[in-house]
Amino acid sequence: MATNTFLPPIMKAWTFSQPGTHRQVLSQTTVPTPNLPTGDEVLIKIEYAGLSFGDLKTMGLIPSFLRTKNSVPGTDYAGVIIAKGPLAPSKFEIGTEVFGTLETDSKRHGTGALCEYICLSTSSNNIVAPVPSNMTLQEAGAVAIGGLMAMLICKNGGIKEDCGIRMLVHGSSGQCGTAFIQVAKAMGAKEIVATCSTPNFDMVKRLGADVTIDYRKEAPFSEYLAKEYGDRKFDIIVDTVGAQDVYTHSPAFLKDDCVYVNIGDYTNGLFRTVFHWFVNLYWPQWLGGTPRRFIMFGPWETPKVIDPLTKLMADGKIKPVIERTVAFDQVLEGYDVVATKRTRGKVMVKVASS
């Protein structure tokens, strides 16, 4: 069933067609507005979109022949349903405020959230979820990808309710770190040791961290961890930075048979990241491999964790951390901030003009 709301034939969007930095390849233009939804699809007027470092990697690394021309970046969004297909679930009525993320394959098809309208299937790996009543659209959109990654860390790392475990969160002030600390606290973590820069100590402690460390002041950091936590090792380490040295030396401060979860991007580029990923997963201990289980993943299987995330949001146990919100025509400036890897939480874009 469609709404009678007038849909313009074209809409504003940010697009790119060649690989490069956001300043080199991204521009604001107009593209055709999506068709009205069919089947289980919903058409969403996007109010807010989130910017992430993953967008910059997509722009810089994926060759043109592997995606469509005029690709739209952006993975997470919040908006209002303005039309729905006849098979869309009843919870998605016209006028429902929703938030979510786009499936990984959307990058190849050039579909993104930095545009005015988007049409999504409700049975695919796209996330479309009603905004909890205690949150605004902006707040829900700011939680989306960080919250989903936090839930996936729990799923892949074996963190369950009332876990009572001690953990290190390396890189705790970005969109994923701030979300995971809150989720870990809600799951009953006994102690959360979090790393960040000194100006972010108070914020991270308010979110639930028990101990904060400025890892740049405690170099070499792996030696510091071995000295401080060698006699009281962690049950799990969550790394949002991609610190190979920390993993290599983790037996000195991570318990036997425990897990090192990495969702960070190694600072030396894609090929070094792939190399470390392969070595950490498959290099045998008898050839010098690190004797700790290594897990690395991206935002996959997200539909399986959206319901528990939404419940935490509705219960007030996870709240957004927003670095800043920029206007739609300030997207390049927003990505400038994201590119520093020094954000406090999420950078948001106000898409709708009214």
C-alpha positions in Angstrom: 0.0 0.0 0.0 1.4 3.4 -1.0 1.0 6.8 0.5 -0.4 9.7 -1.4 2.7 11.8 -0.5 4.2 13.4 -3.5 7.6 11.8 -4.5 9.9 13.9 -6.6 11.4 12.1 -9.6 14.9 12.9 -8.4 16.5 13.3 -4.9 19.6 14.7 -3.4 22.4 12.3 -2.8 26.2 12.2 -2.2 27.8 9.9 -4.8 31.2 8.7 -6.0 32.3 6.7 -9.2 36.0 6.4 -8.8 38.2 5.1 -5.9 39.9 7.8 -3.8 39.6 9.9 -0.7 36.3 11.5 0.1 37.7 14.9 -0.8 38.8 13.6 -4.2 35.7 11.5 -5.3 32.6 12.4 -3.3 30.2 15.0 -4.5 26.6 16.1 -3.9 24.3 15.6 -6.9 20.8 14.3 -7.8 19.8 10.7 -8.6 16.5 9.0 -9.4 14.1 8.6 -6.5 13.5 4.9 -5.7 10.3 3.3 -7.1 7.4 2.7 -4.8 7.8 -0.5 -2.7 6.5 -3.9 -3.7 6.4 -7.2 -1.8 7.8 -6.8 1.7 9.6 -3.6 0.9 9.3 -0.2 2.7 10.1 3.2 1.4 11.9 5.3 4.0 12.4 9.1 4.0 15.8 9.4 5.6 16.1 12.0 8.4 19.6 11.1 9.7 22.5 9.2 8.3 25.7 8.1 10.1 29.2 8.5 8.9 31.8 5.8 9.6 35.4 5.0 8.8 34.1 2.0 6.8 32.6 4.4 4.3 36.1 5.9 3.7 37.6 2.4 3.1 34.8 1.6 0.6 35.5 4.8 -1.3 39.2 4.3 -1.3 39.6 0.6 -1.9 36.8 -0.9 -4.0 37.6 -0.7 -7.7 35.0 0.9 -10.0 34.3 -2.4 -11.9 33.2 -4.0 -8.6 30.3 -1.6 -7.9 27.9 0.6 -9.8 28.5 4.1 -11.1 27.3 6.9 -8.8 27.5 4.8 -5.7 26.0 6.3 -2.5 28.0 5.8 0.7 26.6 5.5 4.2 25.6 2.3 6.1 23.3 3.5 9.0 20.2 5.6 8.9 17.1 6.7 10.7 13.9 7.9 9.1 10.1 7.5 8.6 8.2 5.0 6.5 6.2 6.8 3.8 5.1 3.8 1.8 5.0 0.0 2.1 4.5 -3.1 0.0 1.5 -5.4 0.5 3.7 -8.0 2.2 5.6 -5.8 4.6 5.0 -6.7 8.3 2.2 -5.0 10.1 4.6 -3.3 12.6 5.9 -1.2 9.7 2.9 1.1 9.1 3.2 4.3 7.2 4.5 7.0 9.6 6.5 4.5 11.7 9.9 5.8 12.7 12.6 3.3 12.0 16.4 2.9 12.1 18.9 0.4 11.0 21.9 -0.5 8.8 22.3 -1.7 5.2 23.6 -5.1 4.4 27.2 -5.5 3.4 26.3 -6.3 -0.2 24.8 -2.9 -0.6 28.3 -1.5 -1.1 28.6 -3.5 -4.3 25.3 -2.3 -5.6 26.1 1.3 -4.7 23.2 1.7 -2.3 23.8 3.9 0.7 22.1 6.2 3.3 23.5 9.6 2.2 20.3 10.3 0.2 16.8 11.5 0.8 14.9 8.2 0.2 15.7 4.5 0.3 13.6 1.4 -0.4 14.5 -1.7 1.6 13.3 -5.3 1.8 12.3 -6.2 5.4 13.3 -9.9 4.9 16.9 -9.3 3.7 20.0 -8.7 5.7 19.1 -5.0 5.8 18.2 -3.9 9.3 14.8 -2.1 9.6 13.6 -1.7 13.2 11.1 0.5 14.9 12.7 3.3 17.0 12.1 2.7 20.7 9.7 5.2 22.2 12.3 6.6 24.6 14.6 7.6 21.7 14.6 10.2 19.0 15.4 9.4 15.4 18.8 11.0 15.7 19.6 9.0 18.9 18.5 5.7 17.4 20.5 6.4 14.2 23.6 7.1 16.2 23.4 3.7 18.0 22.7 1.6 14.9 26.0 0.3 13.6 28.0 0.6 16.9 25.2 -1.1 18.8 24.9 -3.9 16.3 28.7 -4.5 16.3 28.6 -4.6 20.1 25.9 -7.3 20.1 28.0 -9.2 17.5 31.0 -9.0 19.7 29.0 -10.6 22.5 27.7 -13.3 20.2 31.1 -14.2 18.7 33.0 -13.7 21.9 30.6 -15.9 24.0 29.6 -13.0 26.3 26.2 -13.9 27.9 24.0 -12.2 30.5 25.3 -12.2 34.0 28.8 -13.1 32.6 30.8 -11.7 35.5 33.9 -11.5 33.4 36.9 -9.1 33.3 37.7 -7.5 30.0 40.0 -5.1 28.2 38.4 -2.8 25.6 41.2 -1.3 23.5 39.9 1.8 21.7 36.8 2.6 23.7 35.8 6.1 22.7 34.6 5.6 19.1 31.2 4.5 17.8 31.8 0.8 18.5 33.8 1.1 21.7 31.2 3.4 23.4 28.4 1.1 22.4 30.2 -2.1 23.5 31.1 -0.7 27.0 27.4 -0.1 27.6 26.4 -3.5 26.3 29.1 -5.2 28.3 28.0 -3.5 31.5 24.4 -4.5 30.8 25.6 -8.1 30.4 27.1 -8.0 33.9 30.8 -7.6 33.2 32.7 -7.6 36.5 35.4 -5.2 35.4 35.9 -3.2 32.2 39.3 -1.8 31.6 39.1 0.7 28.7 41.7 2.5 26.7 41.3 6.0 25.2 42.9 9.4 25.2 43.0 11.2 28.6 40.3 13.8 27.6 37.8 11.0 27.1 38.3 9.3 30.5 35.3 10.9 32.1 33.0 10.1 29.2 34.1 6.4 29.0 33.7 6.0 32.8 30.2 7.4 32.6 29.3 4.8 30.0 30.5 2.0 32.4 34.3 1.6 32.3 35.8 0.8 35.7 39.4 1.7 34.7 40.7 3.9 32.0 44.2 3.9 30.4 45.7 6.3 27.9 47.7 3.7 25.9 49.7 6.4 24.1 51.2 7.4 27.5 52.0 3.8 28.5 54.2 2.7 25.6 55.1 0.1 24.9 51.6 -0.8 25.7 51.8 -4.6 25.6 54.6 -4.4 28.2 52.5 -2.2 30.4 49.6 -4.6 30.2 51.9 -7.5 31.1 53.2 -5.7 34.1 49.8 -4.4 35.4 47.6 -7.4 34.6 50.0 -10.4 34.3 48.8 -11.7 37.7 45.1 -11.0 37.0 44.6 -11.8 33.4 41.6 -10.8 31.3 38.8 -13.2 30.3 38.4 -11.4 26.9 40.1 -8.6 25.0 38.1 -6.5 22.5 40.2 -4.5 20.1 38.6 -1.8 18.0 42.0 -0.4 17.0 43.7 -3.3 15.3 46.8 -3.5 17.4 48.8 -6.5 16.3 51.4 -6.1 19.0 48.8 -6.3 21.7 47.5 -9.6 20.2 51.0 -11.1 19.8 51.8 -10.5 23.4 48.3 -11.2 24.8 49.3 -14.5 26.5 51.0 -12.3 29.1 47.6 -10.8 30.1 44.9 -12.9 28.5 43.9 -16.2 30.2 44.5 -19.5 28.5 41.6 -20.6 26.1 40.2 -17.1 26.1 39.3 -14.9 23.2 40.9 -11.9 21.5 38.2 -10.2 19.4 39.4 -7.7 16.8 37.1 -5.4 14.9 39.7 -2.8 14.2 41.4 -1.8 11.0 45.2 -2.2 11.2 46.9 1.1 10.7 49.2 -0.2 7.9 46.5 -0.6 5.3 44.3 -3.3 3.8 47.0 -5.8 2.8 48.7 -5.8 6.2 45.3 -6.3 7.7 44.6 -9.3 5.6 48.0 -10.7 6.3 47.7 -10.4 10.0 44.1 -11.8 9.9 45.4 -14.9 8.1 48.4 -15.4 10.3 46.5 -14.9 13.5 43.8 -17.4 12.5 45.9 -20.1 10.9 49.6 -19.9 11.9 50.3 -22.9 14.1 51.7 -22.4 17.6 54.6 -24.8 16.9 55.8 -22.3 14.3 55.5 -19.3 16.6 51.7 -18.6 16.4 50.1 -16.8 19.3 48.4 -19.3 21.6 45.2 -17.4 22.0 42.0 -17.7 20.0 41.7 -14.8 17.5 38.3 -13.7 16.1 37.9 -10.9 13.5 34.6 -10.0 11.8 32.5 -7.3 10.2 28.9 -6.3 10.5 27.4 -9.6 9.3 24.4 -11.5 10.5 23.0 -8.3 12.0 19.3 -9.3 11.8 19.9 -12.0 14.5 20.9 -9.4 17.1 18.6 -6.4 16.4 15.9 -7.5 18.8 18.1 -7.8 21.9 19.8 -4.5 20.9 16.4 -2.7 20.6 15.4 -4.1 24.0 18.6 -2.7 25.6 17.8 0.7 23.9 14.2 0.6 25.1 15.4 -0.2 28.7 17.7 2.7 28.7 20.8 0.5 29.0 22.5 1.8 25.8 22.5 5.4 24.9 24.0 7.3 21.9 27.2 9.1 22.0 27.2 11.8 19.3 30.4 13.6 18.3 28.6 16.2 16.2 25.8 16.5 13.7 26.4 18.2 10.4 24.1 19.5 7.7 23.6 17.5 4.4 25.8 19.9 2.5 28.6 19.5 5.1 29.2 15.8 4.6 32.8 16.4 3.4 33.6 18.2 6.7 31.9 15.4 8.6 34.2 12.8 6.9 37.2 15.0 7.7 36.4 14.4 11.4 35.9 10.6 10.9 39.1 10.3 9.0 41.1 11.4 12.0 40.0 8.3 13.9 39.6 10.5 17.0 35.9 10.8 17.2 34.0 10.6 20.4 31.1 8.4 19.3 29.2 9.0 16.1 29.2 11.7 13.5 25.7 12.2 12.2 24.2 13.9 9.1 20.9 15.7 9.1 19.5 14.6 5.8 15.9 16.0 5.7 15.6 19.7 5.4 12.5 19.9 7.5 
